[in-house]
Amino acid sequence: HGSDCMHCNVIELRFLLPFRRLWVLNQRAGYQLLPGAQTHSLRRLSSMAAAALTFWDRSPPYAALAVARLGEVPLSATPDPKATKETVPSLSVAGESFTGSMILKYLARASKIRDELYCSDALASCQVDQWLETAAGIVSGAALESQCQALNDYLTLRTFLVGYGLTVADLAVWGQLQGSPLWKKIRTSGKVPHLARWFTFCSEVPQVKAAVDELEALGGKKGGAAGGGAGSALGKAAGTMGGADARKAVGGVIADCTVAGGAADSGGSFDIGLPGAEEGKVVTRFPPEPSGYLHIGHAKAALLNQYFADMYKGKLLVRFDDTNPSKEKDEFVENILKDIADLGLRYDRLTYTSDYFPQLLELGEKMIRAGMMYADDTPVEQMRDERLKSIESACRNRTVDENLRMWEEMKAGTEVGLANAMRFKIDMKSVNGTMRDPVAFRCNLAHHWRTGQKYKLYPTYDCACPFVDAVEGVTHALRTSEYRDREEQYYWILAAYQKVWPGLPNVHIWDYSRLNFVNTVLSKRKLTWFVETGRVESWNDPRMPTVQGILRRGMRIEALKEFILSQGASKNITFQEWDKIWTINKKLIDPICPRHTSIEVDGKVLLTLDDGPSEPEVVVVPRHKKYPPAGKKALTRANQIWLEQVDASALVEGEEVTLMDWGNAIIKSITKDPSTGVVTALSGKLNLDGDVKKTRLKLTWLAAVPQCEVVPLQLVDFDYLITKRKVEEDDNFVDLVNPTTRFEKTAVGDPNMRTLQKGDVLQLERKGYYIVDEPYGVKGASRPIVLFCIPDGRAKNMTKTASVPLS
């Protein structure tokens, strides 16, 4: 066919080389020569003959067969009747024989999902190779428990050994544990929860389970057991999927994690099944209200909905719940869409509840005529009191005609209409307060951000959501467990709609735990208060728990997503520590962010080096010693350098110290203010042959060159907006507001920092990690670079100590 044909696996080549040379090349490339008249066909040998795997039946090669079945590689597995305990598994392919890790390397490369099993980029592939070598050293014996503990520590915040999907590295380690008789005891001991969780996930991949069953049917022993969830919903959900599809179904499974101040509670997992879920038919939805920016709790909802849509090869819808014109703005819609893009959310359709206003009004009239909705002009406070006490409204028994007349008044937005609200007629005696005739429609004369003044009557969320979910074909509505009481209400309303609007399908509700953080409020009403009262700059203020706020603070989107998904779909309510998410973030930024130097202006001290260079000299050093792509920077050395007061105060006369990126120096004299004890001057001499490993202090410094050479900096750190760790329902959060939450220091930085751009992340040596909020020269040459301190998940950063507080 003139090219590599996917159907017949034949390549047609013109006869351009001497026959013998062509034959040798073909053999080396793994093809068989088929003679023809003017051309010769080369057929892949690997596609003609299946590989053969032989082994000792008491030591079955679980990983090899699992990789082959998952990657759809033709492979026959046969126990060798002459094998002994000294026999190692052997793979034969086209006359070649492989043993050890080469078996897995070949099978992964020959699979239909090579880029997934072996990874497509060079770095990840090398990591896979390293894990294959590591796996070979995992054997039953005294060392197994310590090896398992090390694996457990590694998997604490990881889903898979390499990257974000199942690779041959996972299956290699899994296979060694599966074949170990000691693993079951270690696994059930409770000492390696993360390794046990990972092992169960690997075992539940349908092709992996099939490989275990196949080998054990051939006489192989039962090793580490794929149990502990062999009949889990995840396994059942993926049971009908083929190779790559099944791998994708588990590819998003996220690791457990500890929560709430180091408590031993486990985080969530996705080892659950959605009720009534069918592959290819699941439709989920993310319905934000455009009354503010997305916060971290919304991000969890969005990613969970996408996860389950992907898991079942279904669809995700994004729908703006715009039923309250008093709170909604174009600004919020635009920024929610930005947040969705930043989160990498993949949705199939974007809709608005306002698209369905005509149908909802028609539905309301049908409900009135069916006697399931009535108009009520009871004052709001009285209505709340009656609902609390299960007292029926005096308006509950209005006739259909009266209710229809009030309906028209409400649609027109008249004074009479404004005094009424439409309520579902459910059950005022119900022990579930949400069933006590909730409001379905209410008047609002405010301008709607999308429909203008066209409507005066709007449905509530509880009224609109079941109908729009059903109309749009949503199969599973995910919501936080705080709304569990409303599930009964949702199902009643949907069933009522189905009576007056035939053909509406059912919708399953599935709830999960709300994401809570210590010293944080996530109520949109409370966050709005912070913005409107000026306690923060805006919704994207770095003190806000919004997606934009925490990204502006220096959070990487990868860290945010990893943390959110690590919570899984658990229903356990916990309060998370912010330290955990910032620790994940640090692991991402530390290996790659460039290093720079800064000196705080307040109290800086001049160190004069007697034998320092008479004229400033410039040397080039790496920005990150372990990451060459970070580039290089110019370092100026002079006979006078600036040190920070905190470092100068720690020095002792005659002490040898290390000047970072230069060498050692000996402090000769220290001059202090006699009244305050503050160091005012230092003198010393270089000792560049000194051993940097033996010095007590490693000091950051900047050459005392003319002021124009250094860059002015404004270092900013933040504290929690709320002083109480856990805000209770009955707390007045205003009483818990932290009066001082912003801290600033002035400093100077090395001249290389002039090139930093907004959003760049860097480390200031011995201070911490920072993100550029305002780069150099944006607001004039005299304006400093504004750097926001990025928490590192450990102790408080140095910036906040003795800094200038700004509320």
Buried (B, 14 or more C-beta within 10 A) or exposed (E): EEEEEEEEBBBBBEEEEEEEEBBEEBBEEBBBBEEEEEBBBBBBBBBEBBBBBBBBBBBBBBBBBBBBBBBBBEBEBEBEEEBEEEBEBBBBBEEEEBEBBEBBBBBBEBBEBBEBBBBEEEEBBEBBBEBBEBBBEBEBEEEBBEBBBEBBEEBBBBBBBBBBBBBBBBBBBBBBBBBBEBBBEBBEEEEBBBBBBBBBBBBBBBBBBBBBEBBBEBEBEBBBBBEBBEEBBBBEBBEEBEBBBBBBBBBBBBBBBBBBEEEEEBBBBBBBBBEEBEBEEBBBBBBBBBBBBBBBBBBBBBBBBBBBBBBBBBBBBBBBBBBBBEBBEEEBBEBBBBBBEBBEBEBEEEBBBBBBBEBBBEBBBBBBBEEBBBBBBBEEEEBEEBBEEEBBBEBEEBEEEBBBBBBEBBBEBBEBBBBBBBBBBBBBEBEBEBBBBBBBBBBBEEEBBBBEEEBBBBBBEBBBBBBBBBBBBBBBBBBBBEBEEBBBBBBBBBEBBBEBBEEBEEBBBBBBBBBBBBBBBBEBEBBBBBBEEEBBBBBBBBBBBBBBBBBBBBBBBBBBBBBBBBBBBBBBBBBBBBBBBBBBBBBBBBEEBBBBBBBBBEBBBBBBBEEBEEEBEEEEEBBBEEBEEBEEBEBBBBBBBBBBBBBBBBBEEEBBBBBBBBBBBBBBEBEEEEEEEEBBEBBBEBBEEBEBEEBEBEBBBBBBBEEEBBBBBBBBBBBBBBBBBEBEEEEEBEEBBBEEBBBBBBBBBBBBBEEBEEEBBBBBBBBBBBBBBBBBEEEEEEBBBBBBBBBBBEEEBBBBEEBEEEE
